[in-house]
Amino acid sequence: MKLKKLLALTLATTMSITALAACGSKPAAPEVKEEAVAETTTEVAETEEPVAEGEEAGDSIADLGEVTLKVAIWDLDSAPYINPIVEAFEAKYPNITVEISDTPSADYTNKLSIMLNGGSDVDAFWVKDADTIKALNDKGQLADLTEYINRDGVDLSAYNGLAENFIFDNKVVGLPARTDYYVLYYNKDIFDAAGVEYPSNDMTWEEFEATAKQITSGSDASKTYGALIHTWQACVENWGVQDGKHTIMDTDYSFFKPYYEMALRMQNDDKSIQDYATLKSNNIHYSSPFLLGQVGMMPMGTWFMSTIISKINDGESTINWGVATIPHAADIEAGYTVGSTTPMCVNNASENKEAAWEFAKFVSGSEGASHYAATGAIPAMTNDEMLAQIAVAPGMPEGVLEALAVKNITLDRPIVDKVGEVNQMLAEEHDLIMLGELTVDEGLAEMGERSAEIQGQ
């Protein structure tokens, strides 16, 4: 596929994210977003000249003297673009030192909330779960970036619609840093050994299930599983919202049923995936079985590409890997997937807002985007150049551009009220279904009742 065609699809996709986000019960209303963007455009137009990135801002930053910025992130070892971004920023602004606070991904969202509630001196942070940004904003913990955006002439349209997800009450409280969506990773060696063709970019979930059974081999400690379905409920439930017609904020979850039945057949009948209880009780991270060559296929987000490349470059894995478009239901077009975007925010209580803003702008701007792309990560500010960088990143498998071409992305968690509570409830019911403590029908019924109660319906 030609690069321009892929970019066109990507742009259409990201616009689709915004539209879908606006379909929730309390969407970031398009009218508000349009007003905010228009307001931004007007105010920028009233200034003498939009400031070239880093030009005037650089002068004001130099006037701040020595500043130490505290920045929070998760799983630093799995994010190879962070250190190069920090080094480039510090080189550009030598009077600023960036201290990274690293937290395991499983604890990050909760720890960040505790830190902000407790008046932490963290200055800026990535938001791992974008749906939590509204709650942070409602508590007044996010700095209003609108004035900085106007002053520095930041073009929000460069984010292809993603920035509008982080505008509340005409205030911009976050800038999109990267975007991700689900694809299918596969181990070429396992397919070659089984004499089975690699997954195509037009694979159905029915074919995924059959292929996993076909390439499963061995037993006990030497067993190779056909696939890995990670313990997140998203790795089952996402395929129910993949069509863009449903969200997790529905109260009738029957659209999850085919995918729970598939996962349980693979676990209990075919034995083509490792059982949920073992993965959960041993707290097995999804990356380990794949990087160790123990599974043939794994649905996972595009964020994992940069991790694989990093582990291979560090000599920690020899995986012979490939990427295909995420499988789809028979009645859904290939190229429909589920994803999210990761924003960068400034702590409203920070005493270094000017420097923190400059870091957030750098991370989310063209310079940060280049570092994301160089490691195989997809920046929110995507263009032809970034896509070309991703395709040629060292270790990137052949055909990745075709695999990354999508036609529609549904947000895994819409940015609306109560989504965090509903998502937590779904995780609890997911546990019970996968552990066999509830039948699929019983679990889905409980999900519906509890979701309606949470949403006051």
Helices and strands as residue ranges (DSSP letters): H 3-21, H 30-46, H 56-62, E 67-74, G 76-78, H 82-92, E 96-103, H 105-117, E 124-126, G 130-132, H 133-138, H 146-152, G 156-159, G 162-166, E 167-168, E 171-172, E 175-187, H 188-194, H 205-215, G 220-222, E 225-227, H 234-241, G 254-256, H 257-264, I 265-269, H 276-281, H 287-291, E 295-301, H 303-313, E 321-325, E 336-346, H 353-364, H 366-374, H 384-392, H 400-404, E 408-411, H 419-434, H 440-454
